């Protein structure tokens, strides 16, 4: 059983870019600020200005956007250092409570029933038995105080605790040579990671914030926390996890955001 996608195309295989199209539209591509591309900061708005129209209404710009986004993903993956640690901070700097972030308002959060919640496991995993909240709480915890950086430009320092994702993947017999980890959430949000990021020492399945169980607005009972990605790459209210070699399109990658979104 595969994780049910938000849309029919969400987990379709990633398609290659037509090189002939890129050659024909070289002038458009050359107008893109190369420093912005290297920083992964190219926006939909920038491409809209290039074409003088809405991106959603221009198939040419959509294809160019996908080409640049794919290039960004490959460049960021190339420079990623799997053992390089992000900065950590003092406990006195921790923001309480954490800042809410989602593609909807906090008033729209639907609480998860911890008594019936289970983490479903699918894909390239030997032991696919689901996990309960209590089972997760019994696992060895790793704590880290890191900065959450949002693509919108704000940030905060948070104190997160939970099991190392690498430790969890080893425990369930996941194929660590697979390419991706895909997540599905109680609110139908989807996100995914490359395997090197999933195995990074600062990537955890978080169950606590400031040493207390994560509360409803912030992802109860389980959310991802990784120090090497932008905020939207950290899904909340996780209900299913899949290990796969098929590229899993996600909520934001379908909307033009760079998929890798980290260093």
C-alpha positions as a Markdown table, in Angstrom:
| # | Residue | x | y | z |
|---|---|---|---|---|
| 1 | Unk | 0.0 | 0.0 | 0.0 |
| 2 | Unk | 1.4 | 3.4 | -1.0 |
| 3 | Unk | 0.9 | 6.7 | 0.8 |
| 4 | Unk | -2.3 | 8.2 | -0.6 |
| 5 | Unk | -1.3 | 11.4 | -2.5 |
| 6 | Unk | -3.0 | 14.8 | -2.3 |
| 7 | Unk | -3.4 | 14.7 | -6.0 |
| 8 | Unk | -3.2 | 12.0 | -8.6 |
| 9 | Unk | 0.1 | 13.4 | -9.9 |
| 10 | Unk | 1.8 | 13.9 | -6.5 |
| 11 | Unk | 4.1 | 10.8 | -6.6 |
| 12 | Unk | 4.5 | 10.4 | -10.3 |
| 13 | Unk | 8.1 | 9.9 | -11.6 |
| 14 | Unk | 10.1 | 13.0 | -12.1 |
| 15 | Unk | 10.3 | 13.9 | -15.8 |
| 16 | Unk | 13.4 | 15.0 | -17.5 |
| 17 | Unk | 13.8 | 18.4 | -19.2 |
| 18 | Unk | 13.6 | 18.7 | -23.0 |
| 19 | Unk | 17.1 | 19.9 | -23.9 |
| 20 | Unk | 16.0 | 21.2 | -27.2 |
| 21 | Unk | 13.5 | 23.5 | -25.5 |
| 22 | Unk | 16.2 | 24.8 | -23.2 |
| 23 | Unk | 18.4 | 25.6 | -26.2 |
| 24 | Unk | 15.6 | 27.4 | -28.0 |
| 25 | Unk | 14.9 | 29.5 | -24.8 |
| 26 | Unk | 18.4 | 30.2 | -23.8 |
| 27 | Unk | 17.9 | 34.0 | -23.8 |
| 28 | Unk | 15.2 | 33.6 | -21.2 |
| 29 | Unk | 17.4 | 31.5 | -19.0 |
| 30 | Unk | 20.4 | 33.8 | -19.4 |
| 31 | Unk | 18.4 | 36.7 | -17.9 |
| 32 | Unk | 18.0 | 34.9 | -14.6 |
| 33 | Unk | 20.4 | 36.2 | -11.9 |
| 34 | Unk | 23.0 | 33.5 | -11.6 |
| 35 | Unk | 23.8 | 34.4 | -8.0 |
| 36 | Unk | 20.2 | 34.1 | -7.1 |
| 37 | Unk | 20.1 | 30.6 | -8.7 |
| 38 | Unk | 23.1 | 29.5 | -6.7 |
| 39 | Unk | 21.5 | 30.7 | -3.5 |
| 40 | Unk | 18.3 | 28.8 | -4.4 |
| 41 | Unk | 16.4 | 32.1 | -4.2 |
| 42 | Unk | 14.8 | 32.3 | -7.6 |
| 43 | Unk | 11.1 | 33.1 | -7.2 |
| 44 | Unk | 8.0 | 32.7 | -9.2 |
| 45 | Unk | 7.8 | 36.5 | -9.2 |
| 46 | Unk | 11.1 | 36.8 | -10.9 |
| 47 | Unk | 10.0 | 34.5 | -13.7 |
| 48 | Unk | 6.7 | 36.4 | -14.0 |
| 49 | Unk | 8.6 | 39.6 | -14.5 |
| 50 | Unk | 10.7 | 38.0 | -17.3 |
| 51 | Unk | 7.6 | 36.9 | -19.2 |
| 52 | Unk | 5.3 | 39.8 | -18.3 |
| 53 | Unk | 2.5 | 37.5 | -17.4 |
| 54 | Unk | 1.2 | 35.0 | -14.8 |
| 55 | Unk | 3.5 | 31.9 | -14.6 |
| 56 | Unk | 0.4 | 29.7 | -14.3 |
| 57 | Unk | -0.7 | 30.9 | -17.7 |
| 58 | Unk | 2.5 | 30.5 | -19.6 |
| 59 | Unk | 3.7 | 27.0 | -20.4 |
| 60 | Unk | 7.1 | 28.2 | -21.6 |
| 61 | Unk | 7.9 | 29.8 | -18.3 |
| 62 | Unk | 6.6 | 26.8 | -16.4 |
| 63 | Unk | 9.0 | 24.6 | -18.2 |
| 64 | Unk | 11.9 | 27.0 | -17.6 |
| 65 | Unk | 11.0 | 27.3 | -14.0 |
| 66 | Unk | 11.0 | 23.5 | -13.7 |
| 67 | Unk | 14.4 | 23.4 | -15.4 |
| 68 | Unk | 15.9 | 26.0 | -13.0 |
| 69 | Unk | 14.4 | 24.3 | -10.0 |
| 70 | Unk | 15.8 | 21.0 | -11.0 |
| 71 | Unk | 19.2 | 22.6 | -11.5 |
| 72 | Unk | 19.0 | 24.2 | -8.1 |
| 73 | Unk | 18.2 | 20.8 | -6.5 |
| 74 | Unk | 21.1 | 19.1 | -8.1 |
| 75 | Unk | 23.5 | 21.9 | -7.1 |
| 76 | Unk | 22.4 | 21.9 | -3.5 |
| 77 | Unk | 22.6 | 18.1 | -3.3 |
| 78 | Unk | 26.1 | 18.2 | -4.7 |
| 79 | Unk | 27.4 | 20.6 | -2.1 |
| 80 | Unk | 25.5 | 19.0 | 0.8 |
| 81 | Unk | 27.9 | 17.7 | 3.5 |
| 82 | Unk | 26.3 | 14.8 | 5.3 |
| 83 | Unk | 28.3 | 15.2 | 8.5 |
| 84 | Unk | 28.5 | 19.0 | 8.7 |
| 85 | Unk | 26.5 | 20.3 | 11.7 |
| 86 | Unk | 24.3 | 23.3 | 11.7 |
| 87 | Unk | 24.8 | 25.9 | 14.5 |
| 88 | Unk | 23.1 | 25.1 | 17.9 |
| 89 | Unk | 22.0 | 27.6 | 20.5 |
| 90 | Unk | 21.6 | 28.1 | 24.3 |
| 91 | Unk | 18.5 | 27.0 | 26.1 |
| 92 | Unk | 17.9 | 30.7 | 27.2 |
| 93 | Unk | 17.3 | 31.6 | 23.5 |
| 94 | Unk | 14.5 | 29.1 | 23.0 |
| 95 | Unk | 11.2 | 30.6 | 21.9 |
| 96 | Unk | 8.2 | 29.3 | 23.9 |
| 97 | Unk | 5.8 | 28.3 | 22.4 |
| 98 | Unk | 7.3 | 27.6 | 18.9 |
| 99 | Unk | 6.0 | 29.8 | 16.1 |
| 100 | Unk | 3.2 | 28.2 | 14.1 |
| 101 | Unk | 3.7 | 27.7 | 10.3 |
| 102 | Unk | 1.5 | 26.0 | 7.8 |
| 103 | Unk | -0.3 | 26.8 | 4.5 |
| 104 | Unk | -3.4 | 27.7 | 6.5 |
| 105 | Unk | -4.2 | 29.6 | 9.7 |
| 106 | Unk | -3.8 | 28.2 | 13.2 |
| 107 | Unk | -7.5 | 28.3 | 13.8 |
| 108 | Unk | -7.9 | 25.7 | 11.0 |
| 109 | Unk | -5.8 | 23.0 | 12.8 |
| 110 | Unk | -7.7 | 19.8 | 13.4 |
| 111 | Unk | -6.4 | 18.1 | 16.6 |
| 112 | Unk | -5.0 | 14.6 | 16.2 |
| 113 | Unk | -6.4 | 11.9 | 18.6 |
| 114 | Unk | -3.3 | 10.4 | 20.2 |
| 115 | Unk | -5.3 | 7.4 | 21.4 |
| 116 | Unk | -6.0 | 6.2 | 17.9 |
| 117 | Unk | -3.0 | 7.7 | 16.0 |
| 118 | Unk | -0.6 | 5.4 | 14.3 |
| 119 | Unk | 2.5 | 5.9 | 12.2 |
| 120 | Unk | 2.1 | 3.8 | 9.0 |
| 121 | Unk | 5.2 | 2.4 | 7.3 |
| 122 | Unk | 5.3 | 1.5 | 3.6 |
| 123 | Unk | 7.9 | 1.0 | 0.9 |
| 124 | Unk | 11.4 | -0.4 | 1.2 |
| 125 | Unk | 11.1 | -1.3 | 4.9 |
| 126 | Unk | 11.4 | -4.8 | 6.4 |
| 127 | Unk | 9.2 | -4.3 | 9.5 |
| 128 | Unk | 6.1 | -2.4 | 8.4 |
| 129 | Unk | 4.2 | -2.8 | 11.7 |
| 130 | Unk | 2.6 | 0.6 | 12.6 |
| 131 | Unk | 3.9 | 2.6 | 15.6 |
| 132 | Unk | 1.8 | 4.1 | 18.4 |
| 133 | Unk | 2.5 | 7.3 | 20.4 |
| 134 | Unk | 3.5 | 5.4 | 23.5 |
| 135 | Unk | 6.0 | 3.2 | 21.5 |
| 136 | Unk | 7.6 | 6.4 | 20.1 |
| 137 | Unk | 7.9 | 7.9 | 23.6 |
| 138 | Unk | 9.8 | 4.8 | 24.7 |
| 139 | Unk | 12.6 | 5.3 | 22.2 |
| 140 | Unk | 16.0 | 6.9 | 23.1 |
| 141 | Unk | 15.7 | 10.7 | 22.7 |
| 142 | Unk | 18.1 | 13.1 | 21.1 |
| 143 | Unk | 17.7 | 16.8 | 21.9 |
| 144 | Unk | 18.8 | 19.7 | 19.8 |
| 145 | Unk | 18.4 | 23.5 | 19.9 |
| 146 | Unk | 18.4 | 24.8 | 16.4 |
| 147 | Unk | 17.1 | 27.6 | 14.3 |
| 148 | Unk | 13.9 | 27.2 | 12.2 |
| 149 | Unk | 14.2 | 29.3 | 9.0 |
| 150 | Unk | 11.1 | 30.0 | 7.0 |
| 151 | Unk | 11.2 | 30.7 | 3.3 |
| 152 | Unk | 9.1 | 33.8 | 4.1 |
| 153 | Unk | 12.1 | 35.3 | 5.8 |
| 154 | Unk | 11.5 | 34.9 | 9.5 |
| 155 | Unk | 13.1 | 32.5 | 12.0 |
| 156 | Unk | 13.2 | 31.4 | 15.6 |
| 157 | Unk | 15.3 | 29.2 | 17.9 |
| 158 | Unk | 13.6 | 26.0 | 19.0 |
| 159 | Unk | 14.4 | 23.1 | 21.4 |
| 160 | Unk | 13.3 | 19.7 | 19.9 |
| 161 | Unk | 13.6 | 16.2 | 21.2 |
| 162 | Unk | 12.9 | 12.8 | 19.6 |
| 163 | Unk | 14.4 | 9.8 | 18.1 |
| 164 | Unk | 17.1 | 10.2 | 15.5 |
| 165 | Unk | 15.6 | 9.5 | 12.1 |
| 166 | Unk | 18.6 | 7.4 | 11.2 |
| 167 | Unk | 18.2 | 5.3 | 14.3 |
| 168 | Unk | 14.5 | 4.8 | 13.6 |
| 169 | Unk | 15.1 | 3.8 | 10.0 |
| 170 | Unk | 17.7 | 1.2 | 11.1 |
| 171 | Unk | 15.3 | -0.1 | 13.7 |
| 172 | Unk | 12.5 | -0.8 | 11.2 |
| 173 | Unk | 14.9 | -2.3 | 8.6 |
| 174 | Unk | 14.6 | 0.5 | 6.0 |
| 175 | Unk | 16.7 | 0.4 | 2.9 |
| 176 | Unk | 19.3 | 3.1 | 3.6 |
| 177 | Unk | 20.5 | 3.0 | 0.0 |
| 178 | Unk | 17.1 | 4.1 | -1.2 |
| 179 | Unk | 16.9 | 7.7 | -2.6 |
| 180 | Unk | 13.9 | 9.2 | -0.7 |
| 181 | Unk | 11.8 | 9.3 | 2.4 |
| 182 | Unk | 8.2 | 10.5 | 1.8 |
| 183 | Unk | 5.9 | 11.8 | 4.6 |
| 184 | Unk | 2.1 | 12.1 | 4.7 |
| 185 | Unk | 0.4 | 14.1 | 7.4 |
| 186 | Unk | -3.0 | 14.2 | 9.1 |
| 187 | Unk | -3.9 | 17.4 | 7.2 |
| 188 | Unk | -3.0 | 15.8 | 3.8 |
| 189 | Unk | 0.2 | 17.8 | 3.6 |
| 190 | Unk | 3.0 | 15.9 | 1.9 |
| 191 | Unk | 6.8 | 16.3 | 2.1 |
| 192 | Unk | 9.9 | 14.3 | 1.3 |
| 193 | Unk | 13.7 | 14.2 | 2.0 |
| 194 | Unk | 16.7 | 12.9 | 0.2 |
| 195 | Unk | 18.2 | 10.0 | 2.0 |
| 196 | Unk | 21.5 | 11.8 | 3.0 |
| 197 | Unk | 19.5 | 14.5 | 4.8 |
| 198 | Unk | 17.3 | 11.8 | 6.4 |
| 199 | Unk | 20.5 | 10.2 | 7.8 |
| 200 | Unk | 22.0 | 13.5 | 8.9 |
| 201 | Unk | 22.8 | 13.6 | 12.7 |
| 202 | Unk | 20.6 | 16.6 | 13.2 |
| 203 | Unk | 17.4 | 15.0 | 11.6 |
| 204 | Unk | 15.0 | 13.7 | 14.1 |
| 205 | Unk | 11.4 | 12.5 | 14.5 |
| 206 | Unk | 10.4 | 15.0 | 17.1 |
| 207 | Unk | 7.9 | 14.3 | 19.8 |
| 208 | Unk | 8.8 | 17.0 | 22.3 |
| 209 | Unk | 9.4 | 20.8 | 22.4 |
| 210 | Unk | 11.2 | 22.3 | 25.3 |
| 211 | Unk | 11.0 | 18.8 | 26.9 |
| 212 | Unk | 7.2 | 18.7 | 26.8 |
| 213 | Unk | 5.1 | 16.7 | 24.4 |
| 214 | Unk | 4.5 | 18.7 | 21.2 |
| 215 | Unk | 1.0 | 20.3 | 21.3 |
| 216 | Unk | -1.7 | 20.2 | 18.7 |
| 217 | Unk | -0.9 | 23.4 | 16.8 |
| 218 | Unk | 2.7 | 22.4 | 16.4 |
| 219 | Unk | 2.5 | 18.9 | 15.1 |
| 220 | Unk | 1.3 | 16.5 | 17.8 |
| 221 | Unk | 2.2 | 13.7 | 18.1 |
| 222 | Unk | 5.0 | 13.5 | 15.6 |
| 223 | Unk | 6.8 | 15.9 | 13.3 |
| 224 | Unk | 10.1 | 16.0 | 11.4 |
| 225 | Unk | 12.9 | 18.4 | 12.5 |
| 226 | Unk | 16.0 | 18.7 | 10.5 |
| 227 | Unk | 18.6 | 21.5 | 10.9 |
| 228 | Unk | 19.6 | 21.5 | 7.3 |
| 229 | Unk | 16.4 | 22.4 | 5.5 |
| 230 | Unk | 14.0 | 25.3 | 5.3 |
| 231 | Unk | 10.9 | 25.2 | 7.5 |
| 232 | Unk | 8.4 | 23.8 | 5.0 |
| 233 | Unk | 10.6 | 20.7 | 4.7 |
| 234 | Unk | 9.6 | 19.8 | 8.2 |
| 235 | Unk | 6.2 | 18.2 | 8.0 |
| 236 | Unk | 3.9 | 18.1 | 11.1 |
| 237 | Unk | 1.2 | 15.6 | 12.3 |
| 238 | Unk | 3.0 | 12.8 | 10.4 |
| 239 | Unk | 0.8 | 9.8 | 9.8 |
| 240 | Unk | 2.8 | 7.8 | 7.3 |
| 241 | Unk | 6.3 | 7.4 | 6.1 |
| 242 | Unk | 7.5 | 5.7 | 2.8 |
| 243 | Unk | 11.0 | 4.7 | 1.8 |
| 244 | Unk | 11.2 | 4.8 | -2.0 |
| 245 | Unk | 13.4 | 5.2 | -5.1 |
| 246 | Unk | 10.6 | 6.9 | -7.0 |
| 247 | Unk | 10.8 | 10.7 | -6.7 |
| 248 | Unk | 7.8 | 11.8 | -4.5 |
| 249 | Unk | 6.4 | 15.1 | -5.6 |
| 250 | Unk | 5.2 | 17.1 | -2.6 |
| 251 | Unk | 2.7 | 19.9 | -1.7 |
| 252 | Unk | 5.2 | 22.7 | -2.3 |
| 253 | Unk | 7.3 | 21.1 | -5.1 |
| 254 | Unk | 4.1 | 20.9 | -7.1 |
| 255 | Unk | 3.7 | 24.7 | -6.6 |
| 256 | Unk | 7.2 | 25.6 | -7.9 |
| 257 | Unk | 9.3 | 25.6 | -4.7 |
| 258 | Unk | 12.7 | 24.1 | -4.9 |
| 259 | Unk | 12.5 | 20.5 | -3.6 |
| 260 | Unk | 15.9 | 20.2 | -2.0 |
| 261 | Unk | 15.6 | 23.5 | -0.1 |
| 262 | Unk | 18.7 | 23.1 | 2.1 |
| 263 | Unk | 22.4 | 22.8 | 2.3 |
